[in-house]
């Protein structure tokens, strides 16, 4: 067996807002749409699932009252600096909060970080 990630599921507070952010704002394709659950196809063959926050906690058998830094971030590796900037513009227009604008990185690339409307961190970077 080889460990792999097929779908990343995000517990969200406002399901409709999250779906709009990812589909209309960020260009994901709505693959499945059910009350309180959506599966979004991403451009690389992976998927993002959205599910009500409390329902995710219940399904996992944990309390729903966790908050703060979640200990991970999602990363988008772009081909060019222009693509990084385009992703940031789309994210901000869709309602993201820019936490760290994209700038040249000390390791030679170009990167920045934004959060989606539920506070999930997205780093967008390129080695170019």
Secondary structure, 3 states (H helix, E strand, C coil): CCCCCCEEEEEECCHHHHHHHHHHHCCCEEEEEECCEEEEECCCCCEEEEEEHHHHHHHHCCCCCCCCCCCCCEEEECCCHHHHHHHHHHHHHHCCEEEEEEEECCCCCEEEEEECCCCCEEEEEECC
